[in-house]
Amino acid sequence: MFALVCSPTRPEGFLWRRVGPLVALLLLAGCATTRPSVDLPDISGWDARSAVLGNLREWEFKGRIAVKAGDEGFNGKFNWAQQDDTFKATVGGPLGMGTVRIEGGGGSVVLTDKDGVQTVLSDAERELRHRYGWTIPVVSLRYWALGIPDPSMSAVTELDNDGRVTRLEQSNWIVAISRYREAGGQPMPRILSATNPDTRVRMVIDRWLFFDR
């Protein structure tokens, strides 16, 4: 005599056997299209640092920003992507501002607000202040975030013993970099502030990404 034992039906197991391979392929495809961040060459000393960082062609950082201008201001996420002379920045803040995107290149800056409405800014700093009550140094920030002066204007810089900027003055802004942290195998700015008589901008950079071109 023998007994016939039937296992209970497992529809979820059947479904996974069907869709599992597809999910795995999609995950692998996503990983395959993610560009890896590369290490920077040695930037010990000010001459090497300013030359290498000033000639970077494609990089990103992701972090947080706090802006204070009189009674206006916000804290939020701040991401920046640079490709040659073109940048794309996203600023996320509370109080109904939502996430705004600022893009620039070829001498123009375009603001896209939380509703998707685009505005060409002829004077980005002035028009951001008029619209939101605060501003950020849009044009020069791509250099200051890297820890180097904007090459388009004169600057007064103060360096530490390792040839890294601790303070610089350009236009009517004073930039202070209070902390560096290793990124791309080299020390890169972690915490910096930019102030002028009306505005204080503080940035904490959580992640740097550098891409090989």
N, C-alpha and C positions, 0 to 999 in steps of 0.2 A: 504494500500500500504506500502510496506517496501522497504528499500534500502539495497543492499548488498555491504558492504565496504570491500575491500581486502587490507591487509597491504602489502607494498612492500617487495620483497624477500630480506633477509639479509644473504647472503652467509657467511659473516665473522662471524656472530652470530652462524650459523649452525656449522661452522668449530670449533669455540671455544667450543661449547657444546660437540663436539666429542673428541677434543684433550685436552680440559681444565683439565678434571680429570686425564689424563695421566701425564700432566705437573705437576699437584699438587702432584701426587704420587712420581714423580722423585725428586721434591724439598724436599719432606718429607724424601725420602730415603737418599738424600745428607746430610740433617741435622742430620739424625740418625747416619750416619757414621762419623760425625765430632766429634773428641774427645775433651771433655771440658778440659780447663786448670784448675788445682787445686791450692788451696792456700798452701803456705809453712807453716811449723810450725814456732813458734817464733824463731827469730835469733838475739835477742837483746844481744849484747856483742860479743866479738871476738871469744871466745871459742865455743859458740853455732853457730855462723855464719860459722866458718871454718868447724865445724863438719857436719852441715846440708848440706851446699852447696858442700862440698867435697864428700858427699855420694849420691848426686842426680844421678839418673840412666837415666832419660829421660827428656830432655828439649829442647827448641828452643828459638832463638831470631831472630827478623827481624829488619833490620835497614839500616844504610848508612855508607859508609866508604870513607875516603880520604887518599890516599897514596902519599907521596912525597919522591923521591930519586934522588938527583941531578937535572938533567933536565927532568927526567921521573916522571910520576905519573898519577893519575886519581881520579875521584870522581864517585861513583856508589852505587848501592844497594848491600847489604851484608846480607845474611841469613845463619844461622848456626843451625843444628839439631844434637843433641848428644843423643846416645843411648848406655848406658854402656861405653865401650872404643872405640866405633865406632862413627865417626862424618861424616857429609856431609855438605859442605859449598858451596854456590854459590856466585860468585863475578861477578857483571855486570858493565862494564865500556865502555867508548866511544873509539874513535880512532881505530875502527876496531878490538878491542880486543873481543868484543862480551861478551857473558856470559860464564864463565869457571866454572867448578865444581871441587872441591878438596875433596877427600874422604880418610879417614884414619881409620886404625884399625889393631890390631895385629902387630904393628911395621912397617907397610907399608903405603905409601901415594901415591894415584893415582890422576893424573891430567887429566881431560877431557877438551879439548879446544873447541872453538866455532864450529869447524867442526866435533866434535865427536871423535877425535883421542885421545886415551888414552896413557899416559906415566907414568910409575912407577918412583917416585922420591925417590932416595936413601938419598938425603939431600934436603928436601923441600925448606928451606930458600935459600940456595945457588942456586938451580936450577930454582926457580922462578925468582930470580934476573938475572940469565943468560938469561932466556927466554924473560922476559918482561922489565927488567931494574929496577924492584922494587921487594919487597918481603914483606911477612907478617909472624909473628911468629906463624906458623901453629900449632906446637906441644903444646905450652904452652897457646895458646889463649883460649882454652876451660876453663881454670882455671881463667885467668886474666879477662875474660868477666864477670865471676861470682863475681869478686872482691876478689879472694883468690890467693895465690901463687901456682905455680906448685910444687906439693909435691916431685917431682923427683930430685929437686936441691935446694941448699941453697938459702935463700932470705933475704933481708933486707926490713922490712916493716915499714911504718908509719901509725898510726891509728888516727881517730878523736875521740872525746869524747864519741861517741856511739859505738866504737869498729869496725868501718868500715875503710877499707883500703883507704887512700888518695894517697899513693905513695909506690911503691915497686921496688926493683932492683933484677933482675935475669938474669943470663948469661950476655950478654952485652946489655940488654934492661932495660930501665927505664919506668915504667908504672905509669901514673897519672890518678886518677879517680876524676874528677872535679864536678860531679853531680850525685846524686842518685834520684830515683823516685820509688814510690810504685808499685810493681808488685807481684802478688801472695800473696797480703796482707802484704808484707815485703819490706823494701827499697832495691832496686837493682840498679846496675850501669846503668846510663843513658848516660853519656858522659865520654869517656876515651881515652887516647892517649898512644901509645907505641913508644919509640924512641930509636935508637941506633946511632952510629956515622955516618951511611950512610942513614938511613931511618926514616921517621916519619909517623906513622899510627894513624889516628884519627877515632874513631867510635862513632856514635850516635845510641843508641838502642831504637827503637820506640815501640817494643812490646816483652814481655816475655811470654812464654808458658811453663807450668810445668805439667807433666803427672804422674798419679798414676800408679804404676806397681804392 
